[in-house]
């Protein structure tokens, strides 16, 4: 069949005469539209003149780290096109934060990336403190507790990545070891915050409450166990010839690709660039801690697994330094002194559970009307934040986490937007998967370590 082009309106003379067009050119210049009940596969088949096999991997799939949908076009076992579909876990957290006080903000953002909740809390509170102008007033003990919690959380996050990644490749023992180690740290979180996940422990101005008595000894007791579990994981994974051959030269993404797509964290550091926010733009006193930023050169899935183990060891170094500082600052405050900002007030464990200490209640109810008014307004309205905007980044286990907060001078954020590293990193899915095998898609996505709660928010 030969198609012909219609002459342009008003065209005259031989230069504008009807010219024959071959089938290939006709297909190239035609547009295809799918609407209503139209089947895109049928239209695409007509467009390219051959059958495509399109496989949906997810959103209900155990190896997509949540409700991630991957649309794979395959030729035999080779992936010719890969697209990521997101939005299946959209919770409207950022919008909800506009209708809650600044103190209630951490309760929402901690639920975004639920594998590493402390980092969203810290970023949001640091940005809020910048707007309030109290960054330098945050007690040292509060900053040390923040660092301790974040580094313990970094280890648990990497353990989930390595454990689930190993399980997806058939190594169930890797997952059982990783989750057993993670459980040890979650018990510490529960002892300090009352919760294993979604803590809302870091608050604007400091932390909700001091760590319990004997907490540093409890952490020191756990650290050798964690170190032992990490060694077992390293022996099981890194020296295993099947594991090495399964990950080496798979999911390669070089430095130019990372820079073009805005990818950070272990994926970027696997290309040899030692970018870490804790070094590049320190916060919470990270510039005073002694630790290294591990890097590698091969930019593949194997290197990313190695880096996550190495980063866990570096976190142990930071934790040990933080514990020494906690011992040295025992009894010092853990939230700013300004009672118009500090919330919650003094907490204590009573016979009916946790709440404000009886001593504090007795004081504000019996001796200080002004303190009672402040307490009431702080709980019901929240504290006002001067008009302005602030941008704060922290080094999340998956990369650079940024938060942009805007205040109109009220007691609630005008806008709170998070740059979640999983969202940016997922852009690399097609680059890392196309041209590889279907089985390598699982490995490549696992090396990105996306958490869909943070992606969709």
C-alpha positions as CSV (number, residue, x, y, z in Angstrom):
1,X,0.0,0.0,0.0
2,X,1.2,3.5,-0.8
3,X,-0.1,6.5,0.9
4,X,-0.3,9.9,-0.7
5,X,0.0,13.3,0.8
6,X,-2.8,15.8,0.3
7,X,-1.7,19.0,-1.5
8,X,-1.6,22.1,0.7
9,X,-4.5,24.5,0.3
10,X,-3.8,27.2,-2.2
11,X,-0.7,25.4,-3.6
12,X,-0.1,25.7,-7.3
13,X,2.5,24.6,-9.8
14,X,4.6,21.4,-10.0
15,X,6.6,22.1,-6.8
16,X,3.4,21.5,-4.8
17,X,2.1,18.5,-6.7
18,X,1.0,15.3,-4.9
19,X,4.0,13.1,-4.1
20,X,3.9,9.4,-3.3
21,X,5.1,8.4,0.2
22,X,6.3,4.9,1.1
23,X,4.8,2.8,4.0
24,X,7.8,3.4,6.3
25,X,7.6,7.2,6.0
26,X,3.8,7.1,6.4
27,X,4.2,5.3,9.7
28,X,6.8,7.7,10.9
29,X,4.7,10.8,10.3
30,X,1.4,9.5,11.5
31,X,0.1,10.2,14.9
32,X,-1.7,7.6,17.1
33,X,-4.3,8.4,19.7
34,X,-5.7,6.2,22.4
35,X,-8.9,7.2,24.2
36,X,-12.0,5.7,25.8
37,X,-11.7,1.9,25.7
38,X,-8.9,2.0,23.2
39,X,-6.2,-0.6,23.7
40,X,-2.7,1.0,23.5
41,X,-1.0,-2.3,22.7
42,X,-3.2,-2.7,19.6
43,X,-2.4,0.8,18.5
44,X,1.3,0.4,19.2
45,X,1.3,-2.8,17.3
46,X,-0.2,-1.0,14.3
47,X,2.3,1.8,14.7
48,X,5.5,-0.3,14.7
49,X,4.2,-3.1,12.6
50,X,5.1,-5.9,15.0
51,X,4.0,-7.3,18.3
52,X,5.5,-6.0,21.6
53,X,5.4,-7.9,24.8
54,X,4.7,-5.5,27.7
55,X,4.9,-6.9,31.2
56,X,3.6,-5.2,34.3
57,X,5.9,-5.7,37.2
58,X,4.0,-4.4,40.2
59,X,2.4,-2.6,41.9
60,X,1.5,-5.8,43.8
61,X,5.0,-7.3,43.5
62,X,7.2,-8.4,46.4
63,X,10.4,-7.1,44.9
64,X,9.3,-3.5,44.0
65,X,9.9,-2.2,47.5
66,X,6.3,-1.1,48.0
67,X,3.7,-0.2,45.4
68,X,6.0,0.6,42.5
69,X,4.7,-0.3,39.0
70,X,7.3,-1.1,36.4
71,X,6.2,-1.3,32.8
72,X,8.7,-3.5,30.9
73,X,8.8,-4.0,27.2
74,X,10.7,-7.2,26.6
75,X,12.2,-9.0,23.6
76,X,12.8,-12.5,24.8
77,X,14.6,-12.0,28.1
78,X,16.0,-8.6,27.2
79,X,14.4,-5.4,28.5
80,X,14.0,-3.0,25.6
81,X,12.1,-0.3,27.5
82,X,11.4,0.3,31.2
83,X,9.1,2.9,32.7
84,X,8.3,3.5,36.4
85,X,4.7,4.2,37.4
86,X,4.3,5.9,40.8
87,X,1.5,7.5,42.8
88,X,-0.1,4.3,44.2
89,X,0.8,5.3,47.8
90,X,0.0,9.0,47.6
91,X,-1.1,10.2,51.1
92,X,-1.1,14.0,50.8
93,X,1.3,14.4,53.7
94,X,2.8,17.7,52.5
95,X,-0.7,19.2,52.0
96,X,-1.9,18.0,55.4
97,X,1.1,19.7,57.0
98,X,-0.3,23.1,55.9
99,X,-3.3,22.5,58.2
100,X,-1.3,21.5,61.3
101,X,0.9,23.4,63.7
102,X,4.7,23.5,63.3
103,X,5.0,21.1,66.3
104,X,2.6,18.7,64.6
105,X,4.6,18.7,61.4
106,X,7.1,15.9,62.5
107,X,4.1,13.6,63.2
108,X,3.2,13.8,59.5
109,X,6.6,13.9,57.8
110,X,8.0,11.0,59.8
111,X,5.5,8.7,58.0
112,X,6.9,9.6,54.5
113,X,9.9,7.4,54.2
114,X,8.8,5.0,57.0
115,X,12.1,3.0,56.8
116,X,14.1,6.1,57.8
117,X,11.7,8.4,59.8
118,X,14.2,10.3,61.9
119,X,15.7,12.0,58.8
120,X,12.5,13.7,57.7
121,X,11.8,14.8,61.3
122,X,15.3,16.3,61.6
123,X,15.2,18.1,58.2
124,X,11.8,19.7,58.9
125,X,12.8,20.8,62.4
126,X,16.2,22.2,61.3
127,X,14.4,24.3,58.7
128,X,11.8,25.4,61.2
129,X,14.5,26.4,63.6
130,X,16.2,28.4,60.9
131,X,13.0,30.4,60.4
132,X,12.6,30.9,64.1
133,X,16.3,32.0,64.4
134,X,17.0,29.6,67.2
135,X,19.5,27.3,65.4
136,X,22.3,28.3,67.8
137,X,20.0,28.0,70.8
138,X,19.3,24.3,70.4
139,X,21.1,22.5,73.3
140,X,24.1,20.5,72.5
141,X,22.6,17.4,74.1
142,X,19.6,17.6,71.8
143,X,21.9,17.8,68.8
144,X,23.9,14.8,70.0
145,X,20.6,12.8,70.5
146,X,19.5,13.7,67.0
147,X,22.8,12.5,65.6
148,X,22.7,9.3,67.6
149,X,19.1,8.5,66.4
150,X,19.9,9.3,62.8
151,X,22.9,7.1,62.6
152,X,21.2,4.2,64.3
153,X,18.4,4.7,61.8
154,X,20.9,4.8,58.9
155,X,22.1,1.3,59.9
156,X,18.5,0.0,60.1
157,X,17.7,1.4,56.7
158,X,20.7,-0.1,55.1
159,X,19.9,-3.4,56.8
160,X,16.4,-3.4,55.2
161,X,18.0,-2.6,51.8
162,X,20.5,-5.4,52.0
163,X,18.1,-7.9,53.6
164,X,15.2,-7.4,51.2
165,X,17.6,-7.3,48.2
166,X,19.2,-10.6,49.2
167,X,15.8,-12.2,49.7
168,X,14.7,-11.0,46.2
169,X,17.6,-12.9,44.8
170,X,16.7,-16.1,46.8
171,X,19.1,-15.6,49.7
172,X,16.6,-15.8,52.6
173,X,19.3,-16.1,55.2
174,X,20.6,-12.6,54.3
175,X,17.1,-11.2,55.1
176,X,16.8,-13.1,58.4
177,X,20.2,-11.9,59.6
178,X,19.5,-8.3,58.5
179,X,16.1,-8.1,60.2
180,X,17.4,-9.7,63.3
181,X,20.1,-7.0,63.6
182,X,17.5,-4.3,62.8
183,X,15.3,-5.6,65.6
184,X,18.1,-4.9,68.1
185,X,18.1,-1.2,67.1
186,X,14.3,-0.9,67.0
187,X,14.2,-1.9,70.6
188,X,16.5,1.1,71.4
189,X,14.2,3.4,69.5
190,X,11.2,2.0,71.5
191,X,13.1,2.6,74.7
192,X,13.9,6.2,73.9
193,X,10.8,7.3,72.0
194,X,8.1,4.8,72.9
195,X,7.7,3.7,69.3
196,X,9.6,1.4,66.9
197,X,8.8,3.5,63.8
198,X,7.1,6.9,63.0
199,X,8.5,8.5,66.2
200,X,7.8,12.2,66.0
201,X,10.6,12.4,68.5
202,X,12.6,15.3,67.0
203,X,10.7,18.5,67.6
204,X,11.4,22.2,66.6
205,X,13.9,23.3,69.2
206,X,15.3,19.9,70.3
207,X,13.7,16.5,71.0
208,X,10.5,15.5,72.8
209,X,12.2,14.2,75.9
210,X,15.6,13.1,77.1
211,X,16.7,9.5,76.6
212,X,15.9,7.2,79.6
213,X,18.3,6.4,82.4
214,X,20.9,3.8,81.4
215,X,20.2,4.3,77.7
216,X,23.9,4.8,76.7
217,X,24.8,1.5,78.5
218,X,22.0,-0.2,76.6
219,X,23.3,1.1,73.3
220,X,26.8,0.0,74.1
221,X,25.6,-3.4,74.9
222,X,23.9,-3.7,71.5
223,X,26.8,-2.3,69.3
224,X,29.0,-5.5,69.4
225,X,26.0,-7.5,68.3
226,X,25.3,-5.2,65.4
227,X,29.0,-5.3,64.4
228,X,28.8,-9.1,64.4
229,X,25.6,-9.2,62.3
230,X,27.2,-6.8,59.8
231,X,30.3,-9.1,59.6
232,X,28.0,-12.1,59.0
233,X,26.2,-10.2,56.2
234,X,29.5,-9.3,54.6
235,X,30.8,-12.9,54.7
236,X,27.5,-14.2,53.3
237,X,27.2,-11.7,50.5
238,X,30.4,-10.1,49.4
239,X,32.6,-13.3,49.3
240,X,29.8,-15.4,47.7
241,X,30.7,-16.0,44.0
242,X,27.0,-16.3,43.0
243,X,26.2,-13.0,44.7
244,X,29.2,-11.3,43.0
245,X,28.4,-12.6,39.6
246,X,24.7,-11.7,40.0
247,X,25.5,-8.0,40.9
248,X,28.8,-7.2,39.2
249,X,28.4,-5.0,36.0
250,X,24.6,-5.0,36.5
251,X,22.6,-1.7,36.8
252,X,25.6,0.4,35.9
253,X,25.0,4.2,36.1
254,X,28.1,6.4,35.7
255,X,28.9,9.8,37.2
256,X,27.6,11.7,34.2
257,X,24.2,9.8,34.4
258,X,24.0,10.5,38.2
259,X,24.7,14.2,37.7
260,X,22.2,14.5,34.9
261,X,19.4,12.8,36.9
262,X,20.1,14.5,40.2
263,X,20.9,11.2,41.9
264,X,22.7,11.2,45.3
265,X,23.5,8.8,48.1
266,X,25.2,5.4,47.7
267,X,24.3,5.3,44.0
268,X,26.3,8.5,43.4
269,X,29.2,7.5,45.7
270,X,29.5,4.2,43.8
271,X,30.8,6.3,40.9
272,X,33.7,7.7,42.9
273,X,32.3,11.1,43.9
274,X,32.5,11.5,47.7
275,X,29.4,13.8,48.1
276,X,27.9,13.6,51.5
277,X,25.8,16.4,53.0
278,X,27.3,15.7,56.5
279,X,30.6,16.8,55.1
280,X,29.5,19.3,52.4
281,X,27.0,21.3,54.5
282,X,27.2,20.0,58.1
283,X,24.2,20.2,60.5
284,X,23.7,19.1,64.1
285,X,27.4,19.4,64.7
286,X,28.5,16.7,62.2
287,X,31.6,18.7,61.4
288,X,32.9,17.8,64.9
289,X,32.6,14.0,64.4
290,X,35.3,11.8,63.0
291,X,34.1,9.6,60.1
292,X,34.9,8.8,56.5
293,X,32.8,8.9,53.3
294,X,33.2,5.5,51.6
295,X,33.4,5.6,47.8
296,X,34.0,3.0,45.0
297,X,34.6,3.2,41.2
298,X,32.6,0.6,39.3
299,X,29.1,2.2,39.7
300,X,27.3,-1.2,39.7
301,X,24.9,-3.0,42.0
302,X,27.7,-4.9,43.8
303,X,29.6,-1.6,44.7
304,X,26.4,-0.2,46.1
305,X,25.9,-3.2,48.4
306,X,29.5,-2.9,49.6
307,X,29.1,0.8,50.2
308,X,26.0,0.3,52.3
309,X,27.9,-2.1,54.6
310,X,30.8,0.3,54.8
311,X,28.5,3.2,55.7
312,X,27.0,1.1,58.5
313,X,30.5,0.7,60.0
314,X,31.1,4.5,59.7
315,X,27.8,5.1,61.5
316,X,29.0,2.8,64.3
317,X,32.0,5.1,64.7
318,X,29.7,8.2,64.9
319,X,27.5,6.4,67.4
320,X,30.4,5.6,69.7
321,X,31.4,9.3,69.7
322,X,27.8,10.4,70.3
323,X,27.5,8.1,73.3
324,X,30.6,9.7,74.9
325,X,29.1,13.1,74.5
326,X,25.8,12.0,75.9
327,X,27.6,10.8,79.0
328,X,29.4,14.2,79.3
329,X,26.1,16.2,79.0
330,X,23.9,14.2,81.3
331,X,21.3,16.3,83.0
332,X,21.5,19.2,80.5
333,X,18.3,20.4,78.7
334,X,17.1,18.8,75.4
335,X,15.0,21.6,74.1
336,X,15.3,25.4,73.7
337,X,14.8,27.4,76.8
338,X,12.1,29.7,75.3
339,X,8.8,28.3,76.7
340,X,6.9,29.9,73.9
341,X,8.5,27.5,71.5
342,X,9.5,24.5,73.6
343,X,6.9,21.8,73.2
344,X,6.2,19.4,74.7
345,X,7.0,20.7,78.1
346,X,8.5,18.4,80.8
347,X,7.2,14.9,80.3
348,X,7.2,12.1,82.9
349,X,5.9,8.6,83.2
350,X,2.8,8.4,85.5
351,X,0.6,5.5,86.7
352,X,-1.7,6.3,83.8
353,X,1.0,6.5,81.1
354,X,3.2,9.3,79.8
355,X,2.3,13.0,80.0
356,X,3.4,16.3,81.5
357,X,5.1,15.8,84.8
358,X,3.0,16.5,87.9
359,X,5.6,18.9,89.1
360,X,5.2,21.0,85.9
361,X,1.4,20.9,86.1
362,X,1.4,21.9,89.7
363,X,3.7,24.9,88.9
364,X,1.7,26.2,86.0
365,X,-1.7,25.6,87.6
366,X,-0.8,27.0,91.1
367,X,2.0,29.5,90.8
368,X,2.3,31.0,87.3
369,X,-0.8,32.2,85.4
370,X,1.5,33.4,82.6
371,X,3.0,29.9,82.2
372,X,-0.5,28.4,82.1
373,X,-1.5,30.8,79.3
374,X,1.6,29.9,77.3
375,X,1.0,26.2,77.8
376,X,-2.6,26.5,76.7
377,X,-1.9,28.6,73.6
378,X,1.1,26.4,72.7
379,X,-1.1,23.3,72.7
380,X,-4.2,24.7,71.1
381,X,-2.7,27.2,68.6
382,X,1.0,26.4,68.3
383,X,3.8,29.0,68.1
384,X,4.0,31.6,65.3
385,X,6.9,31.4,63.0
386,X,8.2,34.6,61.4
387,X,7.3,35.1,57.7
388,X,10.0,33.7,55.3
389,X,11.3,30.6,53.7
390,X,14.1,28.1,54.5
391,X,15.8,25.3,52.7
392,X,17.5,22.5,54.7
393,X,19.2,19.3,53.5
394,X,20.3,16.3,55.4
395,X,22.2,13.1,54.3
396,X,19.4,10.5,54.2
397,X,20.4,6.8,53.8
398,X,19.1,7.0,50.2
399,X,20.7,10.4,49.3
400,X,20.2,14.1,49.8
401,X,16.9,14.8,51.5
402,X,15.8,18.5,51.3
403,X,12.9,20.3,52.8
404,X,11.6,23.7,51.7
405,X,9.3,25.4,54.3
406,X,7.5,28.7,53.8
407,X,5.9,30.6,56.6
408,X,3.4,33.5,56.3
409,X,3.9,34.5,59.9
410,X,1.3,32.1,61.3
411,X,1.2,29.1,63.5
412,X,1.1,26.6,60.5
413,X,3.4,26.2,57.5
414,X,2.2,28.0,54.4
415,X,4.0,25.3,52.4
416,X,6.2,22.4,53.2
417,X,7.8,20.5,50.3
418,X,10.3,17.6,50.5
419,X,12.9,16.6,48.0
420,X,12.9,12.9,48.7
421,X,15.9,11.0,47.4
422,X,13.9,7.9,46.4
423,X,11.8,10.1,44.0
424,X,14.9,11.4,42.2
425,X,16.7,8.1,42.3
426,X,13.8,6.3,40.6
427,X,14.5,8.3,37.5
428,X,17.4,6.0,36.8
429,X,15.2,2.9,36.5
430,X,15.0,3.0,32.7
431,X,18.7,3.8,32.2
432,X,19.9,1.0,34.5
433,X,17.4,-1.6,33.2
434,X,17.2,-1.1,29.4
435,X,19.4,-3.5,27.5
436,X,19.7,-5.9,30.5
437,X,17.8,-9.1,31.5
438,X,14.4,-9.2,33.1
439,X,16.0,-10.8,36.2
440,X,18.4,-7.9,36.5
441,X,15.5,-5.4,36.9
442,X,14.9,-6.8,40.4
443,X,18.6,-6.3,41.2
444,X,18.8,-2.8,39.8
445,X,15.7,-1.5,41.6
446,X,17.0,-3.1,44.9
447,X,20.3,-1.2,44.5
448,X,18.4,2.1,44.2
449,X,16.6,1.2,47.5
450,X,13.4,3.2,46.9
451,X,10.8,3.6,49.6
452,X,7.5,4.4,48.0
453,X,6.1,6.3,51.0
454,X,8.8,8.9,50.4
455,X,8.3,8.9,46.6
456,X,4.5,9.4,46.6
457,X,4.1,11.4,49.9
